[in-house]
Amino acid sequence: MTDRDEVLKQNAAFYDAFRRLDLDAMADVWSQTEADVCIHPGWPILRGWAEVEQSWRGIFEGAGYMRVETNEVQVVVTGDVAHVTCMEGVYCVHEGMTVQGSIAATNLFHRHGDSWKLVLHHGSPIGATAAGVPPDDN
């Protein structure tokens, strides 16, 4: 299997853990070090595995249902570093309300021995503002 294939496999494992709300599976994808960084849409920068893990725990415990679809997946491998960019379609039920969003995501992987581990996940919301109105040109 090529490095590109291995990275895509790990990226798929990340989204599988996300879909299943499975914290153990999510932890398996990450490097679980102080180098880990996660930027959820609208959140501050989370640094270190302890903060990243806590964020996923809160997301998973707060979601009654989660569906994440990815498309436009592209991977670039350069030595021991690889980045994956994609679009996420996220659908969840939280406190009885359905929430839907489109997210542009970057996942950065680093080779750890014979495996690739996630060290950065960054998601940016795409589309209209919270009020549903596009920003003006000013």
Contact map, one row per residue, 1 for C-alpha under 8 A:
111011000000000000000000000000000000000000000000000000000000000000000000000000000000000000000000000000000000000000000000000000000000000000
111111000000000000000000000000000000000000000000000000000000000000000000000000000000000000000000000000000000000000000000000000000000000000
111111100000000000000000000000000000000000000000000000000000000000000000000010000000000000000000000000000000000000000000000000000000000000
011111110000000000000000000000000000000000000000000000000000000000000000001110000000000000000000000000000000000000000000000000000000000000
111111111000000000000000000000000000000000000000000000000000000000000000000000000000000000000000000000000000000000000000000000000000000000
111111111100000000000000000000000000000000000000000000000000000000000000000000000000000000000000000000000000000000110000000000000000000000
001111111110000000000000000000000000000000000000000000000000000000000000001000000100000000000000000000000000100000010000000000000000000000
000111111111000000000000000000000000000000000000000000000000000000000000001000000001000000000000000000000000000000000000000000000000000000
000011111111100000000000000000000000000000000000000000000000000000000000000000000000000000000000000000000000000000000000000000000000000000
000001111111110000000000000010000000000000000000000000000000000000000000000000000000000000000000000000000000000000011100000000000000000000
000000111111111000000000000000000000000000000000000000000000000000000000000000000001000000000000000000000010000000000000000000000000000000
000000011111111100000000000000000000000000000000000000000000000000000000000000000000000000000000000000000000000000000000000000000000000000
000000001111111110000000110010000000000000000000000000000000000000000000000000000000000000000000000000000000000000000000000000000000000000
000000000111111111000000110010000000000000000000000000000000000000000000000000000000000000000000000000000000000000000000000000000000000000
000000000011111111100000000000000000000000000000000000000000000000010000000000000000000000000000000000000000000000000000000000000000000000
000000000001111111110000000000000000000000000000000000000000000000000000000000000000000000000000000000000000000000000000000000000000000000
000000000000111111111110110000000000000000000000000000000000000000000000000000000000000000000000000000000000000000000000000000000000000000
000000000000011111111100010000000000000000000000000000000000000001010000000000000000000000000000000000000000000000000000000000000000000000
000000000000001111111100000000000000000000000000000000000000000001110000000000000000000000000000000000000000000000000000000000000000000000
000000000000000111111100000000000000000000000000000000000000000001000000000000000000000000000000000000000000000000000000000000000000000000
000000000000000011111110000000000000000000000000000000000001000001000000000000000000000000000000000000000000000000000000000000000000000000
000000000000000011111111110000000000000000000000000000000001000000000000000000000000000000000000000000000000000000000000000000000000000000
000000000000000010001111111000000000000000000000000010011001000000000000000000000000000000000000000000000000000000000000000000000000000000
000000000000000000000111111100000000000000000000000000000000000000000000000000000000000000000000000000000000000000000000000000000000000000
000000000000110010000111111110000000000000000000000000000000000000000000000000000000000000000000000000000000000000000000000000000000000000
000000000000110011000111111111000000000000000000000000000000000000000000000000000000000000000000000000000000000000000000000000000000000000
000000000000000000000011111111110000000000000000000010000000000000000000000000000000000000000000000000000000000000000000000000000000000000
000000000000000000000001111111100000000000000000000000000000000000000000000000000000000000000000000000000000000000000000000000000000000000
000000000100110000000000111111100000000000000000000000000000000000000000000000000000000000000000000000000000000000001100000000000000000000
000000000000000000000000011111110001000000000000000000000000000000000000000000000000000000000000000000000000000000001110000000000000000000
000000000000000000000000001111111001000000000000100000000000000000000000000000000000000000000000000000000000000100001110000000000000000000
000000000000000000000000001001111101000000000001100000000000000000000000000000000000000000000000000000000000000000000000000000000000000000
000000000000000000000000000000111111000000000001100000000000000000000000000000000000000000000000000000000000000000000000000000000000000000
000000000000000000000000000000011111000000000011100000000000000000000000000000000000000000000000000000000000000000000000000000000000000000
000000000000000000000000000000001111100000000011100000000000000000000000000000000000000000000000000000000000000000000010000000000000000000
000000000000000000000000000001111111110000000011100100000000000000000000000000000000000000000000000000000000000000000111000000000000000000
000000000000000000000000000000000011111000001111100100000000000000000000000000000000000000000000000000000000000000000011100000000000000000
000000000000000000000000000000000001111100001110000100000000000000000000000000000000000000000000000000000000000000000001110000000000000000
000000000000000000000000000000000000111110111100000000000000000000000000000000000000000000000000000000000000000000000000111000000000000000
000000000000000000000000000000000000011111111000000000000000000000000000000000000000000000000000000000000000000000000000111100000000000000
000000000000000000000000000000000000001111100000000000000000000000000000000000000000000000000000000000100000000000000000011110000000000000
000000000000000000000000000000000000000111110000000000000000000000000000000000000000000000000000000000000000000000000000000100000000000000
000000000000000000000000000000000000001111111000000000000000000000000000000000000000000000000000000000000000000000000000000000000000000000
000000000000000000000000000000000000001101111100000000000000000000000000000000000000000000000000000000000000000000000000000000000000000000
000000000000000000000000000000000000111100111110000000000000000000000000000000000000000000000000000000000000000000000000000000000000000000
000000000000000000000000000000000000111000011111001100000000000000000000000000000000000000000000000000000000000000000000000000000000000000
000000000000000000000000000000000111110000001111111100000000000000000000000000000000000000000000000000000000000000000000000000000000000000
000000000000000000000000000000011111100000000111111100000000000000000000000000000000000000000000000000000000000000000000000000000000000000
000000000000000000000000000000111111100000000011111110000000000000000000000000000000000000000000000000000000000000000000000000000000000000
000000000000000000000000000000000000000000000011111111000000000000000000000000000000000000000000000000000000000000000000000000000000000000
000000000000000000000000000000000000000000000111111111100000000000000000000000000000000000000000000000000000000000000000000000000000000000
000000000000000000000000000000000001110000000111111111110000000000000000000000000000000000000000000000000000000000000000000000000000000000
000000000000000000000010001000000000000000000000111111111000000000000000000000000000000000000000000000000000000000000000000000000000000000
000000000000000000000000000000000000000000000000011111111100000000000000000000000000000000000000000000000000000000000000000000000000000000
000000000000000000000000000000000000000000000000001111111110000000000000000000000000000000000000000000000000000000000000000000000000000000
000000000000000000000010000000000000000000000000000111111111000000000000000000000000000000000000000000000000000000000000000000000000000000
000000000000000000000010000000000000000000000000000011111111100000000000000000000000000000000000000000000000000000000000000000000000000000
000000000000000000000000000000000000000000000000000001111111110000000000000000000000000000000000000000000000000000000000000000000000000000
000000000000000000000000000000000000000000000000000000111111111000000000000000000000000000000000000000000000000000000000000000000000000000
000000000000000000001110000000000000000000000000000000011111111000000000000000000000000000000000000000000000000000000000000000000000000000
000000000000000000000000000000000000000000000000000000001111111100000000000000000000000000000000000000000000000000000000000000000000000000
000000000000000000000000000000000000000000000000000000000111111100000000000000000000000000000110000000000000000000000000000000000000000000
000000000000000000000000000000000000000000000000000000000011111111000000000000000000000000011110000000000000000000000000000000000000000000
000000000000000000000000000000000000000000000000000000000000111111000000000000000000000000011110000000000000000000000000000000000000000000
000000000000000000000000000000000000000000000000000000000000001111100000000000000000000000011100000000000000000000000000000000000000000000
000000000000000001111000000000000000000000000000000000000000001111110000000000000000000001111000000000000000000000000000000000000000000000
000000000000000000100000000000000000000000000000000000000000000011111000000000000000000011110000000000000000000000000000000000000000000000
000000000000001001100000000000000000000000000000000000000000000001111100000000000000000111100000000000000000000000000000000000000000000000
000000000000000000000000000000000000000000000000000000000000000000111110000000000000000111000000000000000000000000000000000000000000000000
000000000000000000000000000000000000000000000000000000000000000000011111100000000000011110000000000000000000000000000000000000000000000000
000000000000000000000000000000000000000000000000000000000000000000001111100000000000011100000000000000000000000000000000000000000000000000
000000000000000000000000000000000000000000000000000000000000000000000111110000000000111000000000000000000000000000000000000000000000000000
000000000000000000000000000000000000000000000000000000000000000000000111111000000001111000000000000000000000000000000000000000000000000000
000000000000000000000000000000000000000000000000000000000000000000000001111100000001110000000000000000000000000000000000000000000000000000
000100110000000000000000000000000000000000000000000000000000000000000000111110000111100000000000000000000000000000000000000000000000000000
000100000000000000000000000000000000000000000000000000000000000000000000011111000111000000000000000000000000000000000000000000000000000000
001100000000000000000000000000000000000000000000000000000000000000000000001111111110000000000000000000000000000000000000000000000000000000
000000000000000000000000000000000000000000000000000000000000000000000000000111111100000000000000000000000000000000000000000000000000000000
000000000000000000000000000000000000000000000000000000000000000000000000000011111100000000000000000000000000000000000000000000000000000000
000000000000000000000000000000000000000000000000000000000000000000000000000011111100000000000000000000000000011000000000000000000000000000
000000000000000000000000000000000000000000000000000000000000000000000000000011111110000000000000000000000001111000000000000000000000000000
000000100000000000000000000000000000000000000000000000000000000000000000001111111111000000000000000000000001110000000000000000000000000000
000000000000000000000000000000000000000000000000000000000000000000000000001110001111100000000000000000000111100000000000000000000000000000
000000010010000000000000000000000000000000000000000000000000000000000000111100000111110000000000000000000111000000000000000000000000000000
000000000000000000000000000000000000000000000000000000000000000000000001111000000011111000000000000000011110000000000000000000000000000000
000000000000000000000000000000000000000000000000000000000000000000000111110000000001111100000000000000011100000000000000000000000000000000
000000000000000000000000000000000000000000000000000000000000000000000111100000000000111110000000000001111000000000000000000000000000000000
000000000000000000000000000000000000000000000000000000000000000000011110000000000000011111000000000001111000000000000000000000000000000000
000000000000000000000000000000000000000000000000000000000000000000111100000000000000001111100000000111100000000000000000000000000000000000
000000000000000000000000000000000000000000000000000000000000000001111000000000000000000111110000001111100000000000000000000000000000000000
000000000000000000000000000000000000000000000000000000000000000001110000000000000000000011111000011110000000000000000000000000000000000000
000000000000000000000000000000000000000000000000000000000000001111100000000000000000000001111100011100000000000000000000000000000000000000
000000000000000000000000000000000000000000000000000000000000001111000000000000000000000000111111111000000000000000000000000000000000000000
000000000000000000000000000000000000000000000000000000000000011110000000000000000000000000011111111000000000000000000000000000000000000000
000000000000000000000000000000000000000000000000000000000000011100000000000000000000000000001111100000000000000000000000000000000000000000
000000000000000000000000000000000000000000000000000000000000000000000000000000000000000000001111110000000000000000000000000000000000000000
000000000000000000000000000000000000000000000000000000000000000000000000000000000000000000001111111000000000000000000000000000000000000000
000000000000000000000000000000000000000000000000000000000000000000000000000000000000000000111101111100000000000000000000000000000000000000
000000000000000000000000000000000000000000000000000000000000000000000000000000000000000001111100111110000000000000000000000000000000000000
000000000000000000000000000000000000000000000000000000000000000000000000000000000000000011110000011111000000000000000000000000000000000000
000000000000000000000000000000000000000000000000000000000000000000000000000000000000000011100000001111100000000000000000000011000000000000
000000000000000000000000000000000000000000000000000000000000000000000000000000000000001111000000000111110000000000000000000011100000000000
000000000000000000000000000000000000000010000000000000000000000000000000000000000000001111000000000011111000000000000000001111000000000000
000000000000000000000000000000000000000000000000000000000000000000000000000000000000111100000000000001111100000000000000001111000000000000
000000000000000000000000000000000000000000000000000000000000000000000000000000000000111100000000000000111110000000000000111100000000000000
000000000000000000000000000000000000000000000000000000000000000000000000000000000011110000000000000000011111000000000001111000000000000000
000000000010000000000000000000000000000000000000000000000000000000000000000000000011100000000000000000001111100000000111110000000000000000
000000000000000000000000000000000000000000000000000000000000000000000000000000001111000000000000000000000111110000000111100000000000000000
000000100000000000000000000000000000000000000000000000000000000000000000000000001110000000000000000000000011111000011111000000000000000000
000000000000000000000000000000000000000000000000000000000000000000000000000000011100000000000000000000000001111100011110000000000000000000
000000000000000000000000000000000000000000000000000000000000000000000000000000011000000000000000000000000000111111111000000000000000000000
000000000000000000000000000000100000000000000000000000000000000000000000000000000000000000000000000000000000011111111000000000000000000000
000000000000000000000000000000000000000000000000000000000000000000000000000000000000000000000000000000000000001111110000000000000000000000
000000000000000000000000000000000000000000000000000000000000000000000000000000000000000000000000000000000000001111110000000000000000000000
000001000000000000000000000000000000000000000000000000000000000000000000000000000000000000000000000000000000001111111000000000000000000000
000001100100000000000000000000000000000000000000000000000000000000000000000000000000000000000000000000000000111111111100000000000000000000
000000000100000000000000000011100000000000000000000000000000000000000000000000000000000000000000000000000000111100111110000000000000000000
000000000100000000000000000011100001000000000000000000000000000000000000000000000000000000000000000000000011110000011111100000000000000000
000000000000000000000000000001100011100000000000000000000000000000000000000000000000000000000000000000000011110000001111100000000000000000
000000000000000000000000000000000001110000000000000000000000000000000000000000000000000000000000000000000111100000000111110000000000000000
000000000000000000000000000000000000111100000000000000000000000000000000000000000000000000000000000000001111000000000111111000000000000000
000000000000000000000000000000000000011110000000000000000000000000000000000000000000000000000000000000001110000000000001111100000000000000
000000000000000000000000000000000000001110000000000000000000000000000000000000000000000000000000000000111100000000000000111110000000000000
000000000000000000000000000000000000000111000000000000000000000000000000000000000000000000000000000000111000000000000000011111000000000000
000000000000000000000000000000000000000010000000000000000000000000000000000000000000000000000000000011110000000000000000001111100000000000
000000000000000000000000000000000000000000000000000000000000000000000000000000000000000000000000000011110000000000000000000111110000000000
000000000000000000000000000000000000000000000000000000000000000000000000000000000000000000000000000001000000000000000000000011111000010000
000000000000000000000000000000000000000000000000000000000000000000000000000000000000000000000000000000000000000000000000000001111111111000
000000000000000000000000000000000000000000000000000000000000000000000000000000000000000000000000000000000000000000000000000000111111111000
000000000000000000000000000000000000000000000000000000000000000000000000000000000000000000000000000000000000000000000000000000011111100000
000000000000000000000000000000000000000000000000000000000000000000000000000000000000000000000000000000000000000000000000000000011111100000
000000000000000000000000000000000000000000000000000000000000000000000000000000000000000000000000000000000000000000000000000000011111110000
000000000000000000000000000000000000000000000000000000000000000000000000000000000000000000000000000000000000000000000000000000011111111000
000000000000000000000000000000000000000000000000000000000000000000000000000000000000000000000000000000000000000000000000000000111001111100
000000000000000000000000000000000000000000000000000000000000000000000000000000000000000000000000000000000000000000000000000000011000111110
000000000000000000000000000000000000000000000000000000000000000000000000000000000000000000000000000000000000000000000000000000000000011111
000000000000000000000000000000000000000000000000000000000000000000000000000000000000000000000000000000000000000000000000000000000000001111
000000000000000000000000000000000000000000000000000000000000000000000000000000000000000000000000000000000000000000000000000000000000000111
